[in-house]
């Protein structure tokens, strides 16, 4: 495997780590075991990808000029692994039935950005539409961060990606810019703060 390919593996690790941290805190604040379970599943994938990165990087260790670059990749991969382990630990707290301190919950709930999670149901408003056609960003100020199909995650998907029934969508919404659209938003998405609702 070439050095650019290893760098792409690292980029995936960084994206996954960022997603895990966001989901872990979200699962803690809203005491959502479904989101916590997703974090644990991502951690298992991270372990495999991190091992793959290290093994492939070691194969290139004798390329003199690239030694420092390779060492940097290995160190960054280790940092991602440590952060993902921390995110998994947070998720484990939720799965064990413990709840976040009220001070922490208040601080994060007051943040402008809110993470949303939605499974696309057959016949729903999102089913069969591409991200671009759904115009979630234009209408509701929602940015799709990732889509999960089966066990495969796609991060920062393009507007051409179709939201098929059964896929899981993770999005980010800026509350400060869309409070006036809350009613319209509720008809299309489920906020993770209300996991008991099924509005589509």
C-alpha positions in Angstrom: 0.0 0.0 0.0 1.3 3.5 -0.9 1.8 6.3 1.5 -1.2 8.3 0.0 -3.5 5.3 0.7 -2.3 5.2 4.3 -3.0 8.9 4.6 -6.6 8.2 3.3 -7.0 5.6 6.1 -5.9 8.1 8.6 -8.4 10.7 7.2 -11.1 8.1 7.7 -10.0 7.5 11.3 -10.1 11.2 12.0 -13.6 11.6 10.6 -14.8 8.6 12.5 -13.2 9.8 15.8 -14.9 13.2 15.4 -18.3 11.5 14.8 -17.8 9.2 17.8 -17.1 12.1 20.1 -20.2 14.0 18.9 -22.4 11.0 19.2 -21.0 9.9 22.6 -21.8 13.3 24.2 -25.2 13.3 22.6 -26.0 9.9 23.9 -25.0 11.0 27.4 -26.9 14.2 27.4 -30.1 12.6 26.1 -29.6 9.3 27.8 -30.1 7.6 24.4 -28.9 4.0 24.4 -29.4 3.6 20.6 -26.8 6.3 19.9 -24.5 4.9 22.5 -24.7 1.5 20.8 -23.7 3.2 17.5 -20.6 4.6 19.2 -19.6 1.2 20.5 -20.1 -0.3 17.0 -17.9 2.5 15.5 -15.2 1.8 18.1 -15.0 -1.8 16.9 -14.5 -0.5 13.3 -11.9 2.0 14.6 -9.9 -0.8 16.2 -9.7 -2.7 12.9 -8.8 0.4 10.9 -6.2 1.6 13.3 -4.5 -1.8 13.2 -4.6 -1.7 9.4 -3.0 1.7 9.4 -0.2 0.6 11.7 0.6 -2.6 9.9 0.7 -0.8 6.5 2.7 2.0 7.9 5.3 -0.4 9.2 5.7 -1.9 5.8 7.0 1.5 4.6 9.3 2.1 7.5 12.5 1.7 5.4 11.8 4.6 3.0 14.4 7.0 4.4 13.0 10.4 3.5 9.5 9.4 4.5 10.4 8.1 8.0 9.3 11.2 9.9 6.1 11.4 7.8 5.3 7.7 8.5 6.0 8.2 12.2 3.6 11.2 12.2 0.9 9.1 10.7 1.4 6.4 13.3 1.2 8.9 16.1 -1.9 10.6 14.7 -3.5 7.2 14.4 -2.7 6.4 18.0 -4.3 9.7 19.1 -7.5 8.8 17.2 -7.5 5.5 18.9 -7.2 7.1 22.3 -10.0 9.6 21.6 -12.3 6.9 20.2 -11.7 4.8 23.3 -12.7 7.8 25.4 -15.9 8.2 23.3 -16.7 4.5 23.8 -16.2 4.9 27.5 -18.8 7.7 27.6 -21.2 5.6 25.6 -20.6 2.7 28.0 -21.8 4.9 30.8 -25.1 5.4 29.0 -25.5 1.7 28.2 -24.9 0.9 31.9 -27.9 3.1 32.8 -26.0 6.0 34.4 -27.0 9.6 33.6 -25.1 12.8 33.0 -24.7 15.5 35.7 -27.3 18.2 35.3 -24.6 20.9 34.9 -23.1 19.1 32.0 -26.5 18.5 30.4 -27.4 22.2 30.7 -24.1 23.3 29.2 -24.3 21.1 26.1 -28.1 21.6 25.6 -27.5 25.4 25.4 -25.0 24.9 22.6 -26.1 26.3 19.3 -25.4 23.0 17.4 -27.6 20.0 17.9 -26.9 16.5 16.6 -29.9 14.7 15.0 -30.3 11.0 14.2 -32.9 9.5 12.0 -33.6 6.1 10.4 -35.2 6.6 7.0 -38.5 4.7 6.9 -40.0 3.4 3.7 -42.5 5.9 2.3 -41.3 8.7 4.5 -40.6 12.3 3.3 -36.9 11.4 2.9 -37.1 8.0 1.5 -35.6 7.7 -2.0 -34.5 11.3 -2.2 -31.0 12.5 -2.6 -29.6 14.9 0.0 -29.6 17.7 -2.5 -33.2 17.1 -3.5 -34.4 17.0 0.1 -32.8 20.5 0.5 -32.3 19.9 4.3 -29.6 22.5 4.4 -31.6 25.2 2.6 -34.9 24.6 4.3 -33.9 23.6 7.8 -30.3 24.5 8.2 -29.4 20.8 8.6 -26.1 19.5 7.4 -25.8 15.7 6.9 -22.7 14.5 8.6 -22.9 10.8 7.8 -25.1 8.1 6.4 -25.0 4.5 7.5 -26.0 1.7 5.2 -25.8 -1.7 6.8 -22.4 -1.6 8.5 -20.9 0.9 6.1 -20.6 4.6 7.1 -20.1 7.4 4.6 -18.9 10.7 6.1 -19.7 14.1 4.6 -21.8 12.5 1.8 -22.3 14.5 -1.4 -25.7 16.0 -2.4 -26.1 13.2 -4.9 -26.2 10.4 -2.2 -29.7 8.9 -2.0 -31.4 8.3 1.3 -32.7 4.7 0.9 -35.1 3.2 3.4 -33.4 1.7 6.4 -30.3 3.9 6.2 -29.3 5.9 9.3 -28.7 9.6 8.9 -26.6 11.7 11.4 -27.0 15.4 11.0 -26.0 18.7 12.6 -28.5 21.5 13.1 -27.8 25.1 14.2 -30.6 25.9 16.6 -29.9 29.6 16.5 -30.7 29.9 12.8 -33.7 27.7 12.6 -35.9 28.3 15.7 -38.5 29.9 13.4 -38.6 26.7 11.4 -39.0 24.3 14.3 -42.5 23.2 13.2 -41.4 22.4 9.7 -38.4 20.6 11.0 -40.4 18.4 13.2 -42.4 17.1 10.2 -39.3 15.8 8.5 -36.8 14.9 11.3 -36.7 13.5 14.8 -34.5 15.4 17.2 -32.6 13.0 19.4 -33.9 15.0 22.4 -37.2 13.3 21.7 -36.3 9.8 20.7 -39.8 8.6 21.5 -41.4 10.4 18.6 -42.0 9.1 15.2 -43.2 12.0 13.0 -42.5 10.6 9.5 
